[in-house]
Structure formats: C-alpha cells, structure tokens
C-alpha cells in the first residue's frame, strides 16, 4: 500500500452519518431550547440588559435575513430543505476530515431549525442583539459560523485533496 494513501484522512460512512446528524440535532435542540427560554421569560418586544454590549431581545422574524420579504416564507422553507439535503449528500460522501462533516452539520442544523419554526409558527424567534447588527439566534450562528468555516477551510482542503489525487494518478501512470 502506498504511504500517501495511509496519510489520507478517511472516515467511515457511519462516523460521517453520526457526526452530521449529531451536530445538526445539537444545533436544533440548543436553538429551540434558547428560543423557548426567551419566549417564556421575556415578553415579545422586551429586552434584558438593553444598554449592555449584548442584550437579549425577544423579537420575531417572519422573513429572511433582516426580516426581508416575509411573504416568501414557503420559498425560504424550500431553500432550507434543498440546501440541507445537498449538504447531507456532501457529508455522506465526504472524504476529508470529520470536523468538516461537523461544519456541514452546523449549517444543516441551523437551516432546518429555522425552517421548522417557519413551518410551524410562521416566524423565527431572534434574541441576540449586538446593537450594530440585526438580532439573531443560535440557528443563525450555526449557519453563519458553518459557512465561514467552510469558506476559509474547505477550498484549501479541496485543493490539497485535488493535488493528492493528481499526484497519485501521475505516479500510477508512470
């Protein structure tokens, strides 16, 4: 067996499945728990620590980011399902590191959590307010942090994977 092949990060289908589902479920559960606590503890439109660097505000959002186009609720739900299905497909077939599958799980969990809220309530509860950015929630954090991690780390990983594959093919063609 080639020494380069031994150094490749390989994960089993079961490990990828458990990771992506586990992380997605963790994001969904944490998001819904925090939304529930806010909805039970703070009246709609009210705030805790309104003058602090970060306040906890109870607001609802029936649109997309920044409450844009609330009338397109079903489109947002369809997009969440399609993106989640695509990312799940990537996770099942991922050949890279397991932490990268976890990143995909963060995005899937965030998209599905907000999607479930839109489906059953018609809106999402947002509550984290930095006062210079729109109010957001844990699902939004999963999506944004997952996308940032993917953008800044996956291209390098894909480039390295392509380079390894090209070197492997060239070596075997000689």
Secondary structure as GFF3:
##gff-version 3
##sequence-region A 1 174
A	DSSP	alpha_helix	3	7	.	.	.	ID=ss1
A	DSSP	alpha_helix	13	41	.	.	.	ID=ss2
A	DSSP	beta_strand	47	48	.	.	.	ID=ss3
A	DSSP	beta_strand	55	61	.	.	.	ID=ss4
A	DSSP	three_ten_helix	65	67	.	.	.	ID=ss5
A	DSSP	three_ten_helix	70	72	.	.	.	ID=ss6
A	DSSP	alpha_helix	73	93	.	.	.	ID=ss7
A	DSSP	alpha_helix	98	120	.	.	.	ID=ss8
A	DSSP	beta_strand	124	129	.	.	.	ID=ss9
A	DSSP	alpha_helix	138	173	.	.	.	ID=ss10
###
